[in-house]
Each structure stands twice: as C-alpha cells, then as structure tokens.
Amino acid sequence: MALMITDECINCDVCEPECPNDAISLGQERYEIEPGRCTECVGHYDEPQCVQVCPVACIPKDPHRVESREQLWVKFTGLVRAKTGA
C-alpha cells in the first residue's frame, strides 16, 4: 500500500527529505505522497522513514491503494530502472 498524509499534517518539513523515492512534495495545503512513487521504503529501509520521523503521526497506509510487499518491490525496481536508465 502506498502511504498518505492526512489533514493533521503541520507542514513541519521533516518527511520530505527522508523519502528515498522523492514521493513526498508540498501540495496546496500540506505535504502529499505520490502513490506511484511510494514503496513504503521497500528496497531502502525496513520501515517507512516518513512515518518514523513524523511528529504528529499523520502518515497512515492509504486504504484505497492496497499493495503487497511483492508489489511494492516491483514498484521499487521499476523506479530504480527508470532512474538509472537500465
């Protein structure tokens, strides 16, 4: 599953630099996660880094974007290939 940022976000700026896939960016009102780039840090870390650093716990799993660990791994490898041109 991709993660999402809820409206409890206080725009503290700590999550964006922690994302290894550059999936987090500042939206109109708060930070947002691009679901096509979010792998929940699969391929990089054991736990989602944005969740680890969020001071208000506003980054849950998106119930509308259910993905298995295997699907997240496939997404990660696709992102790596796109980045490296391989």
OpenMM code with the backbone's topology and positions (N, CA, C; nanometers):
from openmm import Vec3, app, unit

residues = "MET ALA LEU MET ILE THR ASP GLU CYS ILE ASN CYS ASP VAL CYS GLU PRO GLU CYS PRO ASN ASP ALA ILE SER LEU GLY GLN GLU ARG TYR GLU ILE GLU PRO GLY ARG CYS THR GLU CYS VAL GLY HIS TYR ASP GLU PRO GLN CYS VAL GLN VAL CYS PRO VAL ALA CYS ILE PRO LYS ASP PRO HIS ARG VAL GLU SER ARG GLU GLN LEU TRP VAL LYS PHE THR GLY LEU VAL ARG ALA LYS THR GLY ALA".split()
positions = [
    Vec3(0.0826, -0.1182, 0.0000),
    Vec3(0.0000, 0.0000, 0.0000),
    Vec3(0.0865, 0.1239, 0.0000),
    Vec3(0.0434, 0.2195, -0.0692),
    Vec3(0.1102, 0.3487, -0.0598),
    Vec3(0.0651, 0.4148, 0.0704),
    Vec3(0.1448, 0.5058, 0.1163),
    Vec3(0.1088, 0.5813, 0.2348),
    Vec3(0.0377, 0.7087, 0.1919),
    Vec3(-0.0236, 0.7756, 0.2870),
    Vec3(-0.0902, 0.9025, 0.2600),
    Vec3(-0.0661, 0.9961, 0.3772),
    Vec3(-0.0774, 1.1240, 0.3522),
    Vec3(-0.0619, 1.2231, 0.4581),
    Vec3(-0.1990, 1.2838, 0.4833),
    Vec3(-0.2421, 1.2792, 0.6073),
    Vec3(-0.3752, 1.3274, 0.6428),
    Vec3(-0.3745, 1.4773, 0.6704),
    Vec3(-0.4930, 1.5313, 0.6920),
    Vec3(-0.5035, 1.6760, 0.7161),
    Vec3(-0.4529, 1.7174, 0.8540),
    Vec3(-0.4063, 1.6235, 0.9342),
    Vec3(-0.3416, 1.6578, 1.0611),
    Vec3(-0.1990, 1.7065, 1.0404),
    Vec3(-0.1489, 1.6977, 0.9173),
    Vec3(-0.0127, 1.7410, 0.8852),
    Vec3(0.0068, 1.8870, 0.9260),
    Vec3(0.1196, 1.9144, 0.9904),
    Vec3(0.1503, 2.0512, 1.0348),
    Vec3(0.2568, 2.1158, 0.9452),
    Vec3(0.2872, 2.0534, 0.8322),
    Vec3(0.3863, 2.1066, 0.7370),
    Vec3(0.5196, 2.1369, 0.8039),
    Vec3(0.5681, 2.0435, 0.8819),
    Vec3(0.6922, 2.0643, 0.9565),
    Vec3(0.8170, 2.0399, 0.8716),
    Vec3(0.8001, 1.9846, 0.7535),
    Vec3(0.9101, 1.9645, 0.6581),
    Vec3(1.0051, 1.8491, 0.6911),
    Vec3(0.9748, 1.7646, 0.7861),
    Vec3(1.0703, 1.6583, 0.8183),
    Vec3(1.0545, 1.5339, 0.7309),
    Vec3(0.9376, 1.5115, 0.6742),
    Vec3(0.9157, 1.3894, 0.5975),
    Vec3(0.9773, 1.3941, 0.4579),
    Vec3(0.9671, 1.5076, 0.3910),
    Vec3(1.0103, 1.5174, 0.2511),
    Vec3(1.1550, 1.4723, 0.2290),
    Vec3(1.2524, 1.5221, 0.3047),
    Vec3(1.3902, 1.4801, 0.2785),
    Vec3(1.4193, 1.3344, 0.3164),
    Vec3(1.3325, 1.2736, 0.3942),
    Vec3(1.3542, 1.1350, 0.4358),
    Vec3(1.3119, 1.0333, 0.3298),
    Vec3(1.2325, 1.0752, 0.2319),
    Vec3(1.1789, 0.9825, 0.1324),
    Vec3(1.2836, 0.9479, 0.0272),
    Vec3(1.3263, 0.8221, 0.0199),
    Vec3(1.4293, 0.7840, -0.0770),
    Vec3(1.3779, 0.7809, -0.2210),
    Vec3(1.2472, 0.7843, -0.2397),
    Vec3(1.1892, 0.7783, -0.3743),
    Vec3(1.1385, 0.9134, -0.4235),
    Vec3(1.1622, 1.0180, -0.3477),
    Vec3(1.1122, 1.1515, -0.3828),
    Vec3(0.9617, 1.1508, -0.4080),
    Vec3(0.8895, 1.0760, -0.3247),
    Vec3(0.7441, 1.0644, -0.3402),
    Vec3(0.6681, 1.1721, -0.2640),
    Vec3(0.7361, 1.2466, -0.1781),
    Vec3(0.6694, 1.3460, -0.0938),
    Vec3(0.7022, 1.4861, -0.1442),
    Vec3(0.5974, 1.5663, -0.1583),
    Vec3(0.6165, 1.7057, -0.2002),
    Vec3(0.5097, 1.7921, -0.1338),
    Vec3(0.5373, 1.9213, -0.1301),
    Vec3(0.4422, 2.0140, -0.0708),
    Vec3(0.3299, 2.0397, -0.1700),
    Vec3(0.2077, 2.0132, -0.1259),
    Vec3(0.0897, 2.0367, -0.2080),
    Vec3(0.0314, 2.1735, -0.1800),
    Vec3(-0.0949, 2.1921, -0.2173),
    Vec3(-0.1619, 2.3205, -0.1968),
    Vec3(-0.1730, 2.3578, -0.0488),
    Vec3(-0.2077, 2.2593, 0.0346),
    Vec3(-0.2317, 2.2875, 0.1765),
    Vec3(-0.1371, 2.2148, 0.2703),
    Vec3(-0.0835, 2.1026, 0.2262),
    Vec3(0.0039, 2.0219, 0.3117),
    Vec3(0.0895, 1.9322, 0.2236),
    Vec3(0.1774, 1.8598, 0.2863),
    Vec3(0.2592, 1.7649, 0.2115),
    Vec3(0.1714, 1.6526, 0.1591),
    Vec3(0.2117, 1.5987, 0.0434),
    Vec3(0.1375, 1.4915, -0.0215),
    Vec3(0.2344, 1.3829, -0.0643),
    Vec3(0.1815, 1.2617, -0.0780),
    Vec3(0.2625, 1.1488, -0.1231),
    Vec3(0.2108, 1.1045, -0.2590),
    Vec3(0.3010, 1.0959, -0.3563),
    Vec3(0.2683, 1.0467, -0.4895),
    Vec3(0.2638, 0.8941, -0.4815),
    Vec3(0.1459, 0.8328, -0.4909),
    Vec3(0.1345, 0.6887, -0.4713),
    Vec3(0.2145, 0.6057, -0.5712),
    Vec3(0.2360, 0.6576, -0.6904),
    Vec3(0.3139, 0.5844, -0.7894),
    Vec3(0.4616, 0.5759, -0.7564),
    Vec3(0.5076, 0.6588, -0.6634),
    Vec3(0.6475, 0.6576, -0.6219),
    Vec3(0.6683, 0.6008, -0.4815),
    Vec3(0.5599, 0.5866, -0.4055),
    Vec3(0.5715, 0.5378, -0.2671),
    Vec3(0.5819, 0.3859, -0.2634),
    Vec3(0.6922, 0.3374, -0.2078),
    Vec3(0.7116, 0.1936, -0.1887),
    Vec3(0.7141, 0.1583, -0.0406),
    Vec3(0.6714, 0.2524, 0.0433),
    Vec3(0.6813, 0.2358, 0.1893),
    Vec3(0.8241, 0.2046, 0.2301),
    Vec3(0.9179, 0.2552, 0.1535),
    Vec3(1.0619, 0.2381, 0.1721),
    Vec3(1.1111, 0.0965, 0.1445),
    Vec3(1.0251, 0.0099, 0.0882),
    Vec3(1.0710, -0.1233, 0.0462),
    Vec3(1.1832, -0.1028, -0.0548),
    Vec3(1.2918, -0.1761, -0.0357),
    Vec3(1.4092, -0.1615, -0.1204),
    Vec3(1.5132, -0.0686, -0.0615),
    Vec3(1.4734, 0.0095, 0.0368),
    Vec3(1.5654, 0.1039, 0.1008),
    Vec3(1.5803, 0.0775, 0.2507),
    Vec3(1.4678, 0.0678, 0.3202),
    Vec3(1.4674, 0.0544, 0.4664),
    Vec3(1.3637, -0.0483, 0.5096),
    Vec3(1.3738, -0.0916, 0.6339),
    Vec3(1.2773, -0.1869, 0.6886),
    Vec3(1.1440, -0.1223, 0.7227),
    Vec3(1.1464, 0.0055, 0.7532),
    Vec3(1.0257, 0.0798, 0.7923),
    Vec3(1.0167, 0.2079, 0.7106),
    Vec3(0.8943, 0.2552, 0.6837),
    Vec3(0.8802, 0.3829, 0.6143),
    Vec3(0.9427, 0.4962, 0.6960),
    Vec3(1.0380, 0.5644, 0.6362),
    Vec3(1.1115, 0.6685, 0.7077),
    Vec3(1.0248, 0.7889, 0.7415),
    Vec3(0.9312, 0.8238, 0.6542),
    Vec3(0.8451, 0.9387, 0.6831),
    Vec3(0.7607, 0.9139, 0.8073),
    Vec3(0.7149, 0.7908, 0.8235),
    Vec3(0.6355, 0.7554, 0.9414),
    Vec3(0.7218, 0.7649, 1.0668),
    Vec3(0.8468, 0.7232, 1.0553),
    Vec3(0.9379, 0.7251, 1.1693),
    Vec3(0.9656, 0.8665, 1.2201),
    Vec3(0.9738, 0.9635, 1.1295),
    Vec3(1.0108, 1.0991, 1.1707),
    Vec3(0.8923, 1.1921, 1.1943),
    Vec3(0.7737, 1.1533, 1.1534),
    Vec3(0.6571, 1.2412, 1.1652),
    Vec3(0.6218, 1.2666, 1.3126),
    Vec3(0.6226, 1.3932, 1.3555),
    Vec3(0.5948, 1.4235, 1.4959),
    Vec3(0.4466, 1.4164, 1.5346),
    Vec3(0.3573, 1.4127, 1.4358),
    Vec3(0.2141, 1.4105, 1.4683),
    Vec3(0.1442, 1.2830, 1.4213),
    Vec3(0.2189, 1.1858, 1.3741),
    Vec3(0.1634, 1.0565, 1.3317),
    Vec3(0.0474, 1.0723, 1.2338),
    Vec3(0.0727, 1.1454, 1.1255),
    Vec3(-0.0335, 1.1710, 1.0275),
    Vec3(-0.0086, 1.1010, 0.8941),
    Vec3(0.0718, 0.9911, 0.8961),
    Vec3(0.1038, 0.9218, 0.7721),
    Vec3(0.0634, 0.7740, 0.7830),
    Vec3(-0.0648, 0.7449, 0.7629),
    Vec3(-0.1105, 0.6058, 0.7657),
    Vec3(-0.1018, 0.5418, 0.6272),
    Vec3(-0.1299, 0.4139, 0.6207),
    Vec3(-0.1412, 0.3456, 0.4926),
    Vec3(-0.2705, 0.3909, 0.4259),
    Vec3(-0.2650, 0.4075, 0.2959),
    Vec3(-0.3810, 0.4505, 0.2190),
    Vec3(-0.4692, 0.3288, 0.1908),
    Vec3(-0.5877, 0.3219, 0.2498),
    Vec3(-0.6732, 0.2041, 0.2315),
    Vec3(-0.7243, 0.1886, 0.0883),
    Vec3(-0.7098, 0.2914, 0.0070),
    Vec3(-0.7547, 0.2859, -0.1321),
    Vec3(-0.6453, 0.2386, -0.2266),
    Vec3(-0.5275, 0.2138, -0.1740),
    Vec3(-0.4132, 0.1727, -0.2570),
    Vec3(-0.3432, 0.0529, -0.1924),
    Vec3(-0.4132, -0.0574, -0.1846),
    Vec3(-0.3614, -0.1779, -0.1210),
    Vec3(-0.2591, -0.2446, -0.2131),
    Vec3(-0.1380, -0.2647, -0.1615),
    Vec3(-0.0313, -0.3312, -0.2355),
    Vec3(0.0420, -0.4260, -0.1407),
    Vec3(0.0768, -0.5424, -0.1923),
    Vec3(0.1541, -0.6378, -0.1132),
    Vec3(0.3012, -0.5952, -0.1119),
    Vec3(0.3784, -0.6571, -0.0261),
    Vec3(0.5224, -0.6284, -0.0216),
    Vec3(0.5863, -0.6602, -0.1565),
    Vec3(0.5398, -0.7668, -0.2209),
    Vec3(0.5920, -0.8043, -0.3518),
    Vec3(0.5604, -0.6956, -0.4560),
    Vec3(0.4398, -0.6412, -0.4525),
    Vec3(0.4036, -0.5349, -0.5452),
    Vec3(0.4865, -0.4084, -0.5190),
    Vec3(0.5122, -0.3793, -0.3922),
    Vec3(0.5963, -0.2650, -0.3582),
    Vec3(0.7390, -0.2866, -0.4089),
    Vec3(0.7874, -0.4112, -0.4011),
    Vec3(0.9212, -0.4428, -0.4509),
    Vec3(0.9276, -0.4215, -0.6025),
    Vec3(0.8261, -0.4653, -0.6739),
    Vec3(0.8214, -0.4459, -0.8192),
    Vec3(0.8207, -0.2965, -0.8519),
    Vec3(0.7446, -0.2192, -0.7765),
    Vec3(0.7415, -0.0742, -0.7971),
    Vec3(0.8805, -0.0151, -0.7722),
    Vec3(0.9457, -0.0580, -0.6649),
    Vec3(1.0808, -0.0107, -0.6332),
    Vec3(1.1774, -0.0414, -0.7470),
    Vec3(1.1773, -0.1637, -0.7965),
    Vec3(1.2706, -0.1996, -0.9043),
    Vec3(1.2409, -0.1197, -1.0315),
    Vec3(1.1155, -0.0913, -1.0577),
    Vec3(1.0806, -0.0074, -1.1721),
    Vec3(1.1328, 0.1343, -1.1564),
    Vec3(1.1233, 0.1887, -1.0349),
    Vec3(1.1759, 0.3225, -1.0094),
    Vec3(1.3280, 0.3260, -1.0253),
    Vec3(1.3945, 0.2218, -0.9791),
    Vec3(1.5398, 0.2158, -0.9912),
    Vec3(1.5789, 0.2081, -1.1389),
    Vec3(1.5096, 0.1252, -1.2147),
    Vec3(1.5394, 0.1148, -1.3584),
    Vec3(1.5172, 0.2483, -1.4289),
    Vec3(1.4095, 0.3162, -1.3962),
    Vec3(1.3805, 0.4447, -1.4592),
    Vec3(1.4875, 0.5481, -1.4241),
    Vec3(1.5357, 0.5429, -1.3021),
    Vec3(1.6355, 0.6396, -1.2559),
    Vec3(1.7716, 0.6143, -1.3193),
    Vec3(1.8069, 0.4862, -1.3350),
    Vec3(1.9391, 0.4515, -1.3870),
    Vec3(1.9387, 0.4320, -1.5384),
    Vec3(1.8211, 0.4246, -1.5967),
    Vec3(1.8125, 0.4019, -1.7408),
    Vec3(1.8437, 0.2602, -1.7805),
    Vec3(1.8368, 0.1694, -1.6840),
    Vec3(1.8687, 0.0278, -1.7115),
    Vec3(1.7481, -0.0480, -1.7611),
] * unit.nanometer
topology = app.Topology()
chain = topology.addChain("A")
for resn in residues:
    res = topology.addResidue(resn, chain)
    for name in ("N", "CA", "C"):
        topology.addAtom(name, app.Element.getBySymbol(name[0]), res)
